[in-house]
Amino acid sequence: MRTSYKTYSLCAVYDVLSHENTYSDLVYDGSPALSHFIPDMKRNAWFILKSDKDTAGLIMLEPLNNVLWTAHIVIYEAYRGAGSEEWGKQVADYMRQYCNAKKFIAMTPYETAKNYAERTGFKLLTVLEKSIKKNGELMDQYILEMK
């Protein structure tokens, strides 16, 4: 069973980010090391993803204004694939119901992440060419929205 729950626990967020190489896989050139990263637990909405009793990842949403949020997601490799889009849908429903979210934006240079976002209901808006750097390489980013 796939479930998600909102967390205010800094420890829970660090537990997910410190799992294997999760944090370093997520961040781009110029990001702080995990030991210097301070999650904003008051402004952002953090959700822990569960598969049965196992932690499977997290979703963080950052408000851009009073109705628009940007989504960041990490799902551990063992839990990706068929059915994993359920977490994204659960979190979007929660945000609409309790946080007045009307629209979500996602940005990613990875086609697999773009495909995941589309399975959760995002639509591709555009591609920003050479707009983010990872491991010294400039990469294009897919920009997606969900209403």
Secondary structure, DSSP 8 states (H G I E B T S, - for coil): -EEEEEE--HHHHHHHHTSTTHHHHH--TT---GGG----TTTSEEEEEEETTEEEEEEEEEESSSSEEEEEEEE-GGG-STTTHHHHHHHHHHHHHHH---EEEEEES-HHHHHHHHHHT-EEEEEEEEEEEETTEEEEEEEEEE-
